[in-house]
């Protein structure tokens, strides 16, 4: 059973040692970078980070970084800005279960009200596209400044 647990002193080292296949690193930053970036975001009041290790039973199988932010119009949203499953645990259904668990957390609006959760992926990452759509993310037809696809998950009915 998949569970999301916050990053702590006890699981930090294991989290930063999670690994991907070489060709997958072009899609995601290292977990150490994501954790350090969360610290900078907090100190600069950029956004509220929510970092979790993904566990299957007692085994750490991945990492997910989410945030609560405000866009240029002043609207709040949740963002899933990093998501990875260690190469040893891929193709076992953990990614879909973990993303579903993450969406459930966001539906509870833990940091405040928001109408959507966002996730961004590159056009050539067909595995991510398929996974995100299977969980309920909808391609908005918009891209960010890097040309990456922006998908939304509605949090309010």
TIMI-478663 format. One line per field, with one value per residue: z, y, x of N, C-alpha, C, O, CB in turn. Coordinates in nm, 2 decimals. Atoms other than C-alpha are relative to their C-alpha. Glycine has a CB too. Example, Ala and Ser with C-alpha at 12.3 -4.5 7.8 and 13.67 -1.06 7.14 Angstrom:
BEGIN
nzz 0.00/0.00
nyy -0.12/-0.11
nxx 0.09/-0.09
cazz 0.78/0.71
cayy -0.45/-0.11
caxx 1.23/1.37
czz 0.00/0.08
cyy 0.12/0.11
cxx 0.09/-0.08
ozz 0.07/0.09
oyy 0.12/0.22
oxx 0.19/-0.03
cbzz 0.12/-0.14
cbyy 0.00/0.05
cbxx -0.10/0.04
//
This chain:
BEGIN
nzz 0.00/0.01/-0.10/0.01/-0.13/0.01/0.00/-0.14/-0.02/0.00/0.13/0.10/0.07/0.09/0.11/0.10/0.07/0.10/0.13/0.12/0.12/0.05/0.10/-0.07/-0.07/0.07/-0.03/-0.14/-0.08/-0.11/-0.13/-0.08/0.05/-0.03/-0.15/-0.02/0.05/-0.10/-0.11/0.06/0.02/-0.13/-0.05/0.08/0.00/0.13/-0.01/-0.11/0.05/-0.07/0.05/-0.05/0.05/0.04/-0.05/0.02/-0.13/-0.07/0.10/0.07/0.14/0.08/-0.06/0.06/-0.06/0.04/-0.06/0.00/0.06/0.06/0.14/0.03/-0.02/-0.14/-0.03/-0.07/0.06/-0.04/0.11/-0.02/0.08/0.02/-0.02/0.06/-0.06/0.01/0.11/-0.04/-0.03/0.11/0.07/-0.10/-0.03/-0.11/0.04/0.00/-0.14/-0.07/0.05/-0.05/-0.14/0.00/0.03/-0.12/-0.09/0.06/-0.01/-0.13/0.00/-0.13/-0.03/0.03/0.11/0.14/0.08/0.09/-0.01/0.13/0.02/0.13/0.06/0.13/0.11/0.04/-0.11/0.02/-0.12/-0.10/0.05/-0.02/-0.14/-0.05/0.05/-0.07/-0.14/0.01/0.05/0.13/0.07/0.02/0.13/-0.02/-0.04/-0.07/0.08/0.06/0.09/-0.07/-0.01/-0.13/-0.02/-0.12/-0.07/-0.07/-0.14/-0.05/0.10
nyy -0.12/-0.12/-0.11/-0.11/-0.04/-0.12/0.02/-0.03/0.04/0.14/0.06/-0.09/0.07/0.10/-0.07/-0.06/0.11/0.06/-0.01/0.02/0.05/-0.12/-0.08/-0.06/-0.12/-0.12/-0.04/-0.04/-0.04/0.09/-0.03/-0.10/-0.13/-0.03/-0.03/-0.13/-0.10/-0.02/-0.09/-0.14/-0.05/-0.03/-0.12/-0.11/-0.01/0.02/0.10/0.10/0.13/0.12/0.11/0.14/0.12/0.10/0.13/0.12/0.06/-0.06/-0.04/-0.13/0.03/-0.12/-0.14/-0.10/-0.13/-0.07/-0.14/-0.09/-0.12/-0.10/-0.04/-0.15/-0.07/0.01/0.12/0.11/0.13/0.10/0.04/0.12/-0.04/0.11/0.13/0.11/0.13/0.06/0.09/0.14/0.02/-0.04/0.10/0.08/-0.07/-0.09/-0.14/-0.03/0.00/-0.11/-0.12/0.00/-0.04/-0.14/-0.07/0.00/-0.10/-0.13/-0.02/-0.04/-0.14/0.00/-0.13/-0.10/0.03/-0.01/0.07/0.10/0.04/0.00/0.08/-0.04/0.11/-0.03/0.06/0.13/0.10/0.06/0.08/-0.10/-0.04/0.11/0.01/-0.12/0.01/0.12/-0.05/-0.10/-0.13/-0.03/-0.10/-0.13/-0.05/-0.10/0.04/-0.10/-0.07/0.09/0.08/0.12/0.01/-0.02/0.07/-0.03/0.09/-0.09/0.03/-0.04/0.04
nxx 0.08/-0.08/0.02/-0.09/-0.05/-0.09/-0.14/-0.05/-0.14/-0.01/0.01/-0.07/-0.11/0.05/0.07/-0.09/-0.07/0.09/-0.07/0.07/-0.07/-0.07/0.08/0.11/-0.05/0.03/0.14/0.02/-0.11/-0.04/0.07/-0.07/0.03/0.14/0.01/-0.07/0.09/0.11/-0.05/-0.01/0.13/0.05/-0.07/0.04/0.14/0.05/0.11/0.00/-0.03/0.05/-0.09/0.03/-0.05/0.11/-0.03/0.08/-0.03/-0.12/-0.10/0.01/0.00/0.00/0.00/0.09/-0.01/0.12/0.00/0.12/-0.05/0.09/-0.04/-0.01/0.13/0.03/0.08/-0.08/0.00/-0.10/-0.08/-0.08/-0.11/-0.10/0.06/-0.08/-0.01/-0.14/-0.01/0.02/0.14/0.09/0.09/0.07/0.12/-0.03/0.01/0.14/0.05/-0.06/0.06/0.14/-0.01/-0.03/0.12/0.09/-0.05/0.03/0.14/0.03/-0.04/-0.07/-0.06/0.10/0.09/-0.05/0.09/-0.07/-0.13/-0.06/-0.12/-0.06/-0.09/-0.05/0.08/-0.05/0.01/0.13/0.03/0.06/0.13/0.09/0.02/0.07/0.14/0.07/0.04/0.10/-0.05/0.05/-0.09/0.07/-0.03/-0.09/-0.14/-0.08/-0.09/-0.09/0.08/0.05/0.14/0.06/0.12/0.07/0.10/0.10/0.01/0.13/0.11
cazz 0.00/-0.10/0.16/0.14/0.44/0.50/0.45/0.79/0.93/0.94/0.57/0.40/0.31/0.16/-0.04/-0.20/-0.30/-0.51/-0.87/-1.22/-1.55/-1.72/-2.00/-1.74/-1.57/-1.85/-1.72/-1.35/-1.11/-0.84/-0.51/-0.33/-0.56/-0.50/-0.12/-0.13/-0.35/-0.10/0.17/-0.06/-0.14/0.23/0.32/0.03/0.09/-0.27/-0.20/0.06/-0.02/0.07/0.03/0.06/0.03/-0.14/0.04/-0.05/0.29/0.45/0.12/0.00/-0.37/-0.48/-0.41/-0.47/-0.42/-0.42/-0.34/-0.26/-0.47/-0.61/-0.98/-1.14/-1.11/-0.74/-0.76/-0.54/-0.68/-0.59/-0.80/-0.83/-0.94/-0.89/-0.91/-0.95/-0.88/-0.82/-1.12/-0.91/-0.85/-1.18/-1.38/-1.07/-1.05/-0.77/-0.97/-1.03/-0.67/-0.54/-0.77/-0.67/-0.30/-0.37/-0.53/-0.23/-0.01/-0.24/-0.24/0.13/0.06/0.34/0.30/0.19/-0.08/-0.45/-0.74/-0.93/-0.90/-1.18/-1.32/-1.61/-1.84/-2.16/-2.49/-2.55/-2.21/-2.32/-2.01/-1.78/-2.01/-1.99/-1.62/-1.55/-1.77/-1.60/-1.26/-1.40/-1.51/-1.81/-2.07/-2.07/-2.42/-2.27/-2.23/-2.01/-2.12/-2.19/-2.41/-2.15/-2.13/-1.84/-1.71/-1.44/-1.19/-1.07/-0.69/-0.65/-0.82
cayy 0.00/0.34/0.61/0.96/1.06/1.40/1.43/1.42/1.38/1.01/0.96/1.25/1.05/0.77/1.02/1.19/0.85/0.76/0.71/0.71/0.55/0.78/0.89/0.99/1.26/1.50/1.52/1.58/1.75/1.56/1.53/1.72/2.01/2.00/1.99/2.27/2.47/2.42/2.58/2.88/2.91/2.92/3.18/3.40/3.36/3.23/2.94/2.68/2.36/2.02/1.74/1.37/1.05/0.78/0.45/0.10/-0.06/0.01/0.07/0.42/0.40/0.77/1.14/1.41/1.78/1.99/2.36/2.61/2.92/3.23/3.31/3.66/3.73/3.65/3.32/3.03/2.69/2.37/2.26/1.92/2.03/1.72/1.36/1.05/0.68/0.51/0.30/-0.02/0.03/0.15/-0.03/-0.17/0.08/0.28/0.60/0.60/0.51/0.78/1.05/0.95/0.98/1.32/1.44/1.33/1.54/1.84/1.79/1.84/2.19/2.15/2.50/2.69/2.71/2.66/2.56/2.35/2.15/2.19/1.97/2.04/1.79/1.80/1.72/1.42/1.26/1.04/0.82/1.12/1.23/0.89/0.87/1.22/1.17/0.83/1.01/1.28/1.57/1.75/1.92/2.29/2.34/2.59/2.57/2.75/2.97/2.66/2.50/2.24/2.13/2.25/2.02/2.08/1.87/2.05/2.06/2.22/2.10
caxx 0.00/0.14/0.18/0.32/0.53/0.70/1.07/1.24/1.60/1.53/1.45/1.64/1.95/1.75/1.54/1.84/1.98/1.67/1.77/1.63/1.73/1.99/1.75/1.49/1.71/1.63/1.27/1.33/1.57/1.76/1.58/1.85/1.79/1.42/1.46/1.71/1.48/1.20/1.41/1.49/1.12/1.03/1.30/1.19/0.82/0.78/0.55/0.46/0.64/0.50/0.76/0.69/0.87/0.66/0.65/0.53/0.50/0.84/1.03/1.09/1.00/0.99/0.96/0.70/0.73/0.41/0.34/0.07/0.12/-0.04/-0.04/0.01/-0.36/-0.36/-0.54/-0.41/-0.33/-0.15/0.14/0.30/0.64/0.86/0.76/0.97/0.97/1.31/1.42/1.40/1.03/0.90/0.63/0.47/0.18/0.34/0.34/-0.03/-0.11/0.13/-0.01/-0.37/-0.26/-0.11/-0.43/-0.63/-0.40/-0.45/-0.83/-0.83/-0.68/-0.42/-0.26/-0.57/-0.83/-0.74/-0.95/-0.69/-0.38/-0.13/0.14/0.37/0.55/0.75/0.58/0.81/0.74/0.45/0.48/0.41/0.12/-0.04/0.00/-0.13/-0.44/-0.51/-0.53/-0.75/-0.53/-0.66/-0.43/-0.52/-0.39/-0.15/0.23/0.48/0.76/0.97/0.70/0.61/0.25/0.03/-0.23/-0.49/-0.68/-1.00/-1.01/-1.35/-1.68
czz 0.00/0.10/-0.03/0.14/-0.02/0.01/0.14/0.00/-0.02/-0.15/-0.11/-0.08/-0.10/-0.12/-0.10/-0.08/-0.10/-0.14/-0.11/-0.11/-0.06/-0.09/0.07/0.07/-0.08/0.03/0.15/0.07/0.11/0.12/0.09/-0.05/0.04/0.15/0.03/-0.05/0.08/0.11/-0.05/-0.01/0.14/0.05/-0.08/-0.01/-0.15/-0.01/0.12/-0.06/0.08/-0.06/0.06/-0.06/-0.02/0.05/-0.05/0.12/0.07/-0.10/-0.06/-0.15/-0.09/0.08/-0.07/0.07/-0.06/0.07/0.00/-0.04/-0.04/-0.14/-0.01/0.02/0.15/0.04/0.05/-0.08/0.07/-0.12/0.04/-0.09/-0.01/0.04/-0.06/0.08/-0.03/-0.11/0.04/0.02/-0.11/-0.06/0.09/0.05/0.12/-0.04/0.00/0.14/0.08/-0.05/0.05/0.15/0.02/-0.03/0.11/0.11/-0.04/0.01/0.13/0.03/0.13/0.03/-0.02/-0.13/-0.13/-0.08/-0.09/0.06/-0.14/0.00/-0.14/-0.04/-0.14/-0.10/-0.03/0.12/0.00/0.12/0.10/-0.05/0.03/0.14/0.06/-0.04/0.07/0.14/-0.01/-0.04/-0.14/-0.07/-0.02/-0.14/0.01/0.03/0.08/-0.09/-0.06/-0.10/0.06/0.01/0.14/0.01/0.14/0.05/0.08/0.15/0.06/-0.11/-0.05
cyy 0.12/0.10/0.11/0.05/0.12/-0.04/0.05/-0.03/-0.15/-0.06/0.09/-0.07/-0.10/0.07/0.06/-0.10/-0.07/0.03/-0.02/-0.06/0.13/0.09/0.07/0.13/0.13/0.06/0.05/0.04/-0.10/0.04/0.09/0.14/0.05/0.03/0.13/0.12/0.03/0.09/0.14/0.06/0.05/0.13/0.13/0.03/-0.02/-0.08/-0.09/-0.13/-0.11/-0.12/-0.13/-0.10/-0.10/-0.14/-0.11/-0.08/0.07/0.05/0.13/-0.02/0.13/0.12/0.09/0.13/0.08/0.14/0.06/0.13/0.09/0.04/0.15/0.07/0.00/-0.12/-0.11/-0.13/-0.09/-0.04/-0.13/0.02/-0.10/-0.13/-0.11/-0.13/-0.06/-0.11/-0.14/-0.03/0.05/-0.11/-0.10/0.06/0.10/0.15/0.05/0.01/0.12/0.13/0.01/0.04/0.15/0.09/0.00/0.10/0.14/0.03/0.05/0.15/0.03/0.14/0.11/-0.03/0.02/-0.08/-0.11/-0.04/0.00/-0.10/0.03/-0.12/0.04/-0.07/-0.14/-0.10/-0.06/-0.09/0.08/0.04/-0.10/-0.02/0.11/-0.01/-0.11/0.04/0.11/0.14/0.02/0.10/0.12/0.05/0.12/-0.06/0.11/0.06/-0.09/-0.10/-0.13/0.01/0.02/-0.07/0.03/-0.11/0.09/-0.05/0.03/-0.04/0.13
cxx 0.09/-0.04/0.09/0.03/0.10/0.15/0.05/0.15/0.02/0.00/0.06/0.10/-0.05/-0.07/0.09/0.08/-0.09/0.05/-0.10/0.09/0.07/-0.08/-0.12/0.04/-0.03/-0.14/-0.02/0.13/0.03/-0.08/0.07/-0.03/-0.14/-0.02/0.07/-0.08/-0.12/0.04/0.01/-0.14/-0.06/0.07/-0.03/-0.15/-0.06/-0.12/0.01/0.03/-0.06/0.08/-0.03/0.09/-0.11/0.05/-0.09/0.03/0.11/0.11/-0.03/0.01/0.01/-0.01/-0.10/0.01/-0.12/0.01/-0.13/0.05/-0.11/0.05/0.00/-0.13/-0.05/-0.08/0.09/-0.02/0.10/0.08/0.08/0.12/0.12/-0.07/0.08/-0.02/0.14/-0.01/-0.03/-0.14/-0.10/-0.07/-0.06/-0.13/0.01/-0.02/-0.14/-0.06/0.05/-0.06/-0.15/0.00/0.03/-0.12/-0.10/0.05/-0.04/-0.15/-0.04/0.04/0.08/0.07/-0.09/-0.07/0.07/-0.10/0.06/0.13/0.06/0.12/0.05/0.09/0.04/-0.08/0.05/-0.01/-0.14/-0.04/-0.07/-0.14/-0.10/-0.04/-0.09/-0.15/-0.07/-0.05/-0.10/0.04/-0.04/0.10/-0.08/0.01/0.10/0.14/0.06/0.10/0.11/-0.06/-0.05/-0.15/-0.05/-0.13/-0.06/-0.08/-0.09/-0.01/-0.14/-0.10/-0.07
ozz 0.08/0.13/-0.08/0.23/-0.11/0.07/0.19/-0.09/-0.07/-0.17/-0.23/-0.20/-0.22/-0.23/-0.22/-0.18/-0.18/-0.16/-0.09/-0.09/-0.05/-0.08/0.01/0.10/-0.02/0.00/0.18/0.04/0.15/0.14/0.15/0.03/0.07/0.18/0.11/0.01/0.09/0.15/0.02/0.02/0.14/0.10/-0.03/-0.08/-0.18/-0.08/0.18/-0.12/0.20/-0.18/0.18/-0.18/0.05/0.02/-0.06/0.13/0.09/-0.06/-0.11/-0.20/-0.21/0.21/-0.20/0.19/-0.18/0.16/-0.08/0.03/-0.04/-0.16/0.08/0.05/0.18/0.16/0.00/-0.14/0.13/-0.23/0.15/-0.21/-0.09/0.13/-0.18/0.20/-0.15/-0.13/-0.04/0.03/-0.09/-0.05/0.06/0.14/0.16/0.04/0.05/0.17/0.15/0.03/0.08/0.19/0.10/0.04/0.14/0.17/0.04/0.03/0.15/0.13/0.21/0.15/0.01/-0.20/-0.15/-0.04/-0.13/0.14/-0.23/0.10/-0.23/0.04/-0.21/-0.08/-0.07/0.10/0.08/0.14/0.16/0.03/0.08/0.18/0.13/0.04/0.10/0.19/0.09/-0.04/-0.22/-0.01/-0.08/-0.17/-0.09/0.08/0.08/-0.21/-0.16/-0.16/-0.01/0.03/0.24/-0.08/0.23/-0.02/0.17/0.17/0.16/-0.23/-0.13
oyy 0.14/0.12/0.09/0.07/0.12/-0.14/0.16/-0.07/-0.19/-0.16/0.05/-0.06/-0.10/0.03/0.05/-0.07/-0.15/0.14/-0.09/-0.07/0.24/0.21/0.16/0.22/0.23/0.17/0.12/-0.02/-0.17/0.16/0.18/0.23/0.16/0.13/0.21/0.22/0.15/0.18/0.24/0.18/0.16/0.23/0.24/0.12/0.05/-0.05/-0.09/-0.19/-0.10/-0.16/-0.14/-0.10/-0.10/-0.18/-0.08/-0.14/0.19/0.12/0.16/-0.08/0.12/0.12/0.08/0.13/0.09/0.16/0.02/0.19/0.06/0.06/0.23/0.19/0.06/-0.13/-0.13/-0.16/-0.04/-0.05/-0.13/0.00/-0.08/-0.14/-0.10/-0.13/-0.06/-0.18/-0.23/-0.15/0.05/-0.23/-0.22/0.01/0.16/0.23/0.15/0.10/0.19/0.22/0.12/0.12/0.21/0.19/0.10/0.16/0.22/0.14/0.12/0.20/0.12/0.17/0.23/-0.13/0.11/-0.18/-0.20/0.03/-0.05/-0.13/0.05/-0.18/0.12/-0.18/-0.22/-0.22/-0.03/-0.11/0.04/0.04/-0.07/-0.04/0.09/0.02/-0.10/-0.01/0.13/0.24/-0.07/0.21/0.12/0.15/0.18/-0.17/0.23/0.03/-0.06/-0.18/-0.21/0.12/-0.03/-0.06/0.07/-0.20/0.16/-0.17/-0.02/-0.04/0.11
oxx 0.18/-0.16/0.21/-0.05/0.18/0.19/0.01/0.21/0.12/0.06/0.06/0.10/0.00/-0.06/0.07/0.14/-0.05/0.11/-0.21/0.21/0.01/-0.08/-0.17/-0.04/-0.03/-0.17/-0.12/0.24/-0.06/-0.11/0.00/-0.05/-0.16/-0.09/0.02/-0.09/-0.16/-0.03/-0.03/-0.16/-0.13/0.00/-0.02/-0.19/-0.15/-0.22/0.12/-0.06/-0.08/0.05/-0.04/0.12/-0.21/0.16/-0.21/0.14/0.10/0.20/-0.14/0.11/0.03/0.00/-0.11/0.01/-0.15/0.09/-0.22/0.14/-0.23/0.17/-0.02/-0.13/-0.15/-0.12/0.21/-0.13/0.19/0.03/0.14/0.12/0.21/-0.15/0.12/-0.05/0.18/-0.11/-0.07/-0.18/-0.22/-0.03/-0.08/-0.20/-0.08/-0.07/-0.18/-0.14/-0.02/-0.09/-0.19/-0.08/-0.02/-0.15/-0.16/-0.04/-0.09/-0.19/-0.14/0.02/0.04/0.09/-0.06/-0.04/0.15/-0.16/-0.01/0.20/0.00/0.18/-0.04/0.16/-0.03/-0.14/-0.03/0.03/-0.23/-0.15/-0.17/-0.23/-0.21/-0.16/-0.19/-0.24/-0.19/-0.15/-0.17/-0.04/-0.04/0.13/-0.19/-0.05/0.13/0.15/0.02/0.11/0.18/0.00/-0.10/-0.21/0.01/-0.21/0.02/-0.13/-0.05/-0.04/-0.18/-0.07/-0.16
cbzz 0.12/-0.15/0.14/-0.08/0.07/0.11/-0.11/0.11/0.14/0.08/-0.04/0.08/0.09/0.07/0.06/0.07/0.10/0.02/-0.01/-0.06/-0.11/-0.08/-0.11/0.10/0.03/-0.15/-0.02/0.08/0.05/0.02/0.07/-0.01/-0.16/-0.03/0.08/-0.07/-0.14/0.05/0.04/-0.13/-0.06/0.11/-0.01/-0.14/0.06/-0.09/-0.13/0.09/-0.01/-0.02/0.02/-0.02/0.11/-0.15/0.16/-0.14/-0.02/0.10/-0.11/0.05/-0.04/-0.09/0.00/0.00/-0.04/0.04/-0.07/0.14/-0.11/0.09/-0.11/-0.14/-0.08/0.04/-0.13/0.14/-0.16/0.07/-0.04/-0.03/0.06/0.09/-0.06/0.01/-0.06/0.13/-0.07/0.14/0.13/-0.11/-0.10/0.12/0.04/0.06/-0.14/-0.09/0.07/-0.02/-0.15/-0.01/0.07/-0.10/-0.13/0.06/0.02/-0.14/-0.04/0.10/-0.01/0.00/-0.09/-0.02/0.01/-0.01/-0.10/-0.14/0.08/-0.03/0.02/0.01/0.00/-0.01/-0.13/-0.04/0.14/-0.13/0.06/0.01/-0.15/-0.06/0.08/-0.04/-0.15/0.01/0.07/0.12/0.02/0.01/-0.14/0.10/-0.06/0.11/-0.13/0.13/0.08/0.11/-0.11/0.13/-0.05/0.02/-0.01/-0.02/0.09/-0.07/0.08/0.02/0.07
cbyy 0.00/0.06/-0.05/0.12/-0.12/0.10/0.08/-0.09/0.04/-0.06/-0.02/0.12/-0.06/-0.09/0.12/0.10/-0.10/0.06/-0.09/0.14/-0.07/-0.05/-0.09/-0.09/-0.01/-0.02/-0.11/-0.12/0.15/0.01/-0.13/-0.03/0.00/-0.12/-0.12/0.00/-0.04/-0.13/-0.05/0.00/-0.10/-0.11/-0.02/-0.02/0.13/-0.06/-0.08/0.01/-0.02/-0.02/0.04/-0.03/-0.07/0.00/0.00/-0.07/-0.16/-0.09/-0.11/0.11/-0.08/-0.01/0.06/-0.06/0.07/-0.07/0.08/0.00/-0.03/0.13/-0.06/0.02/-0.07/0.12/-0.06/-0.01/0.01/-0.12/0.11/-0.14/0.13/0.02/-0.01/0.04/-0.09/-0.05/0.01/-0.02/0.08/0.08/-0.07/-0.02/-0.10/-0.02/0.02/-0.10/-0.13/0.01/0.00/-0.14/-0.09/0.03/-0.06/-0.15/-0.01/0.01/-0.13/-0.09/0.09/-0.10/0.01/0.14/0.09/-0.05/0.10/0.06/-0.15/0.15/-0.16/0.13/-0.14/-0.03/0.09/0.01/0.08/-0.09/-0.07/0.12/0.03/-0.13/0.00/0.13/-0.02/-0.12/0.05/0.01/0.01/0.06/-0.07/0.10/0.05/0.10/-0.02/-0.06/0.10/-0.09/-0.03/-0.02/-0.14/0.16/-0.16/0.13/-0.11/0.00/0.06/0.15/-0.09
cbxx -0.10/-0.02/0.01/-0.07/0.08/-0.04/0.07/-0.07/0.05/-0.11/-0.15/0.06/0.10/-0.10/-0.08/0.09/0.05/-0.15/0.12/-0.06/-0.09/0.12/-0.05/-0.06/0.14/0.00/-0.09/-0.07/-0.01/0.15/-0.03/0.16/0.02/-0.09/0.07/0.14/-0.05/-0.06/0.14/0.07/-0.09/0.03/0.15/0.06/-0.05/0.12/-0.02/-0.13/0.15/-0.16/0.15/-0.15/0.11/-0.02/0.00/0.02/0.03/0.06/0.01/0.10/-0.12/-0.12/0.14/-0.15/0.13/-0.13/0.11/-0.07/0.09/-0.01/-0.09/0.05/-0.11/-0.07/-0.07/-0.04/0.03/-0.06/0.10/-0.07/0.06/0.12/-0.15/0.15/-0.12/0.05/0.13/0.08/-0.03/0.08/0.09/0.09/-0.10/0.13/0.06/-0.08/0.05/0.15/0.01/-0.06/0.10/0.11/-0.07/0.00/0.15/0.05/-0.07/0.07/-0.12/0.11/0.12/0.07/-0.12/0.14/-0.07/0.02/0.01/0.05/-0.03/0.09/-0.07/0.15/0.01/0.14/0.02/0.01/0.13/0.09/0.01/0.06/0.13/0.06/0.01/0.10/0.13/-0.08/0.16/-0.14/0.05/0.06/-0.13/-0.04/0.08/0.06/0.08/0.06/0.09/0.07/-0.05/-0.02/0.02/-0.09/0.07/-0.13/0.10/-0.01/-0.10
//
